[in-house]
């Protein structure tokens, strides 16, 4: 079995973090609805921005759950899905920082994930 398909404690931790973050994103999307995402923010936003936030929270939540499942199932695509979810989340949350600084919280799991996979493959 290749190194990327082994399920280590680190992989289980990364999967758990993605499940928690993804369920949180899906919860916020479901609670906010396409036009109500502004209720979670300190600044007023347009309906268009609210819709973009809704779609991205839903998309990143689902992608994160799929990636976590792939990691837990020891699938090679799970690693790549986690890397893709990490990059997409970082891009989205960096943009989110222009709206509200609490978007930085969303950067924690993807940065931990990328560092974990980088170190695991280079040590």
C-alpha positions as CSV (number, residue, x, y, z in Angstrom):
1,X,0.0,0.0,0.0
2,X,1.4,3.4,-0.9
3,X,2.1,6.0,1.8
4,X,-0.8,8.2,0.6
5,X,-3.3,5.4,1.2
6,X,-2.3,4.5,4.7
7,X,-4.8,5.7,7.3
8,X,-2.7,7.2,10.1
9,X,-3.8,9.1,13.2
10,X,-2.9,12.3,11.4
11,X,-5.2,11.3,8.4
12,X,-8.0,10.5,10.8
13,X,-7.5,13.9,12.6
14,X,-7.5,15.7,9.2
15,X,-10.7,13.9,8.3
16,X,-12.3,14.8,11.6
17,X,-11.4,18.5,11.2
18,X,-12.8,18.5,7.7
19,X,-16.0,16.9,8.8
20,X,-16.5,19.5,11.6
21,X,-15.7,22.4,9.3
22,X,-17.8,21.1,6.5
23,X,-20.9,20.5,8.7
24,X,-20.4,24.0,10.0
25,X,-20.4,25.4,6.5
26,X,-23.4,23.4,5.5
27,X,-25.2,24.5,8.7
28,X,-24.5,28.2,8.0
29,X,-25.7,27.8,4.4
30,X,-28.9,26.1,5.5
31,X,-29.5,28.7,8.3
32,X,-28.6,31.7,6.1
33,X,-30.5,30.7,2.9
34,X,-29.4,32.3,-0.4
35,X,-30.6,35.8,0.6
36,X,-29.9,35.7,4.3
37,X,-26.2,35.1,4.7
38,X,-25.7,38.7,5.9
39,X,-27.3,37.8,9.2
40,X,-23.9,36.3,10.2
41,X,-21.9,39.3,9.3
42,X,-21.1,42.6,11.0
43,X,-21.4,44.5,7.7
44,X,-24.3,44.8,5.3
45,X,-23.9,42.8,2.0
46,X,-25.9,42.8,-1.2
47,X,-28.2,39.9,-2.2
48,X,-25.6,38.9,-4.9
49,X,-22.8,38.6,-2.3
50,X,-25.2,36.7,0.0
51,X,-26.0,34.3,-2.8
52,X,-22.2,33.8,-3.6
53,X,-21.6,33.1,0.1
54,X,-24.4,30.6,0.3
55,X,-23.3,28.7,-2.8
56,X,-19.6,28.6,-1.7
57,X,-20.5,27.6,1.9
58,X,-22.6,24.8,0.5
59,X,-20.1,23.7,-2.2
60,X,-17.1,23.8,0.2
61,X,-19.1,21.9,2.9
62,X,-20.0,19.1,0.5
63,X,-16.5,19.0,-1.0
64,X,-15.0,18.8,2.5
65,X,-17.3,15.9,3.4
66,X,-16.5,14.0,0.2
67,X,-12.7,14.6,0.8
68,X,-13.0,13.4,4.4
69,X,-14.8,10.3,3.3
70,X,-12.1,9.6,0.7
71,X,-9.4,9.9,3.3
72,X,-11.2,7.7,5.8
73,X,-11.9,5.1,3.0
74,X,-8.1,5.2,2.2
75,X,-8.7,6.3,-1.4
76,X,-6.0,8.1,-3.4
77,X,-8.6,10.6,-4.6
78,X,-9.3,11.5,-1.0
79,X,-5.9,13.0,-0.7
80,X,-6.3,15.0,-3.9
81,X,-9.9,16.0,-2.9
82,X,-8.6,17.3,0.4
83,X,-5.8,19.3,-1.3
84,X,-8.4,20.7,-3.8
85,X,-10.8,21.5,-0.9
86,X,-7.9,23.2,1.0
87,X,-6.9,25.4,-1.9
88,X,-10.5,26.3,-2.8
89,X,-11.2,27.1,0.8
90,X,-8.1,29.2,1.2
91,X,-9.0,31.2,-1.9
92,X,-12.6,31.7,-0.8
93,X,-11.7,32.7,2.8
94,X,-9.0,35.1,1.7
95,X,-11.7,36.8,-0.3
96,X,-14.0,36.5,2.7
97,X,-11.4,38.5,4.7
98,X,-12.4,41.5,2.6
99,X,-15.9,41.2,4.0
100,X,-15.2,40.2,7.6
101,X,-12.0,39.3,9.5
102,X,-13.6,36.2,11.1
103,X,-13.2,34.5,7.8
104,X,-9.7,33.8,8.9
105,X,-11.1,31.0,11.1
106,X,-11.9,29.1,7.9
107,X,-8.2,29.1,7.0
108,X,-7.1,26.9,9.9
109,X,-8.2,23.4,8.7
110,X,-7.0,23.8,5.1
111,X,-3.6,25.2,6.2
112,X,-3.2,22.3,8.7
113,X,-4.2,19.8,5.9
114,X,-1.7,21.2,3.4
115,X,1.1,21.3,5.9
116,X,0.3,17.7,7.0
117,X,0.4,16.3,3.5
118,X,3.5,18.3,2.5
119,X,5.4,17.1,5.6
120,X,4.2,13.5,5.2
121,X,5.4,13.4,1.6
122,X,8.7,15.1,2.3
123,X,9.9,13.5,5.5
